[in-house]
Amino acid sequence: RLNHQIYKFYSDSDTVTTVTDIEWNFKDNLSFTPKIIFKPVRIQGRNIGRATSNGYQRLSSIKAGIGAEVKIALVNSTIPQVVQVLKPSEDYNIPKSCPSCGSHMTIINDKVRCTNKYCTMIYKTLVG
């Protein structure tokens, strides 16, 4: 229950920077998740140079690709996140081939995935 309290999700300070790269990391949901890399900025005494994008769907909907000018803030004063895109870019640097098996990468249901159902990365995730 909130008891009429107001919760603050973004920090008082935010800053503008430029996206320099998109890093793709394999996750447990059998897809690759993007991490936004940008020119380092200082917010609340911390040097920050990367932010989560919460998946390909959000990244493409806000158009925060390489070269985009973005506003970065801290969510709950801890998690760096793009809160606004000032100059959009659709260069998402999606890998052409899977870093594990070399197979073609594709977008299925707004997720970047390896097309090889026998990929060792996918197999390790399913088998544990």
Phi, psi and omega per residue, in radians:
R1 nan 2.379 -3.048
L2 -1.468 -0.369 -3.125
N3 0.906 0.690 3.089
H4 1.049 0.420 3.084
Q5 -1.498 2.594 3.087
I6 -1.791 2.169 3.128
Y7 -1.749 2.393 -3.134
K8 -1.756 2.128 -3.094
F9 -1.715 -0.550 -3.121
Y10 -1.906 2.626 -3.134
S11 -1.239 2.816 3.071
D12 -1.115 -0.608 -3.085
S13 -1.770 2.416 2.988
D14 -2.422 2.888 -3.094
T15 -2.579 2.740 -3.106
V16 -1.745 2.426 3.119
T17 -2.644 -3.114 -3.103
T18 -2.093 2.356 3.094
V19 -1.245 2.246 -3.129
T20 -1.875 -0.364 -3.123
D21 -2.881 2.824 2.986
I22 -2.142 2.136 -3.134
E23 -1.777 2.301 -3.108
W24 -1.877 2.180 -3.113
N25 -2.131 2.408 3.136
F26 -1.294 2.360 -3.124
K27 -2.105 2.942 -3.108
D28 -1.088 -0.331 -3.114
N29 -1.484 0.308 3.086
L30 1.159 0.409 3.087
S31 -2.338 2.974 3.128
F32 -1.734 2.319 -3.095
T33 -1.921 2.316 -3.111
P34 -1.434 2.516 3.001
K35 -2.077 2.229 -3.121
I36 -1.475 2.146 3.109
I37 -1.841 2.305 -3.112
F38 -2.440 2.939 3.078
K39 -1.019 2.234 -3.058
P40 -0.982 2.449 3.113
V41 -2.270 2.861 3.121
R42 -1.996 2.096 3.106
I43 -2.275 2.238 3.130
Q44 0.850 0.754 3.075
G45 1.372 0.101 -3.133
R46 -1.966 2.431 2.995
N47 -1.508 2.173 -3.046
I48 -2.229 2.327 -3.124
G49 -2.384 0.121 3.110
R50 -2.656 2.704 -3.130
A51 -2.571 2.637 3.070
T52 -1.272 2.655 3.063
S53 -2.081 -0.037 3.107
N54 1.039 0.570 3.030
G55 1.878 2.860 -3.107
Y56 -1.058 -0.685 -3.079
Q57 -1.029 -0.810 3.132
R58 -1.194 -0.762 3.141
L59 -0.971 -0.830 -3.115
S60 -1.281 -0.533 -3.129
S61 -1.263 -0.576 3.125
I62 -1.627 -0.141 3.111
K63 0.990 0.894 -3.140
A64 -1.740 0.916 3.139
G65 -1.429 -3.079 -3.131
I66 -1.041 2.261 -3.123
G67 1.663 -0.186 3.135
A68 -1.181 2.522 3.013
E69 -1.684 2.132 -3.006
V70 -2.259 2.722 3.025
K71 -1.809 2.196 -3.100
I72 -1.883 2.407 3.045
A73 -2.460 2.922 3.092
L74 -1.714 2.205 3.081
V75 -1.464 2.271 -3.085
N76 0.921 0.551 3.127
S77 1.065 0.296 -3.136
T78 -2.350 -0.695 -2.981
I79 -1.750 2.030 3.104
P80 -1.166 2.344 3.133
Q81 -2.604 2.580 3.024
V82 -1.307 2.079 -3.124
V83 -1.819 -0.234 3.110
Q84 -2.808 2.460 3.050
V85 -1.875 2.080 -3.096
L86 -1.599 -0.602 3.091
K87 -2.361 1.850 -3.034
P88 -1.279 2.766 3.026
S89 -2.597 2.488 3.129
E90 -1.927 0.400 3.080
D91 -1.597 1.675 -3.022
Y92 -1.695 -0.023 3.082
N93 0.937 0.699 3.141
I94 -1.159 2.259 3.137
P95 -1.036 2.396 3.117
K96 -1.362 -0.556 -3.128
S97 -2.327 2.682 -3.120
C98 -1.165 2.285 3.129
P99 -1.179 -0.273 -3.120
S100 -1.583 -0.860 -3.022
C101 -2.051 -0.200 3.123
G102 1.491 0.003 3.137
S103 -1.258 2.873 -3.130
H104 -1.123 2.487 3.050
M105 -1.713 2.582 3.134
T106 -2.516 2.900 3.082
I107 -1.853 2.058 3.135
I108 -2.188 2.158 -3.129
N109 0.872 0.824 3.115
D110 1.087 0.429 3.075
K111 -2.199 2.434 3.095
V112 -1.519 2.116 -3.038
R113 -2.367 2.738 2.999
C114 -1.375 2.438 -3.118
T115 -1.483 -0.146 -3.108
N116 -1.532 1.906 -3.126
K117 -1.204 -0.211 3.095
Y118 -1.790 0.228 -3.138
C119 -0.997 2.366 -3.104
T120 -1.104 -0.571 3.133
M121 -1.148 -0.749 3.128
I122 -1.193 -0.759 -3.131
Y123 -1.047 -0.796 3.131
K124 -1.055 -0.646 3.133
T125 -1.196 -0.735 -3.109
L126 -1.271 -0.688 -3.077
V127 -1.475 -0.609 3.115
G128 1.631 nan nan
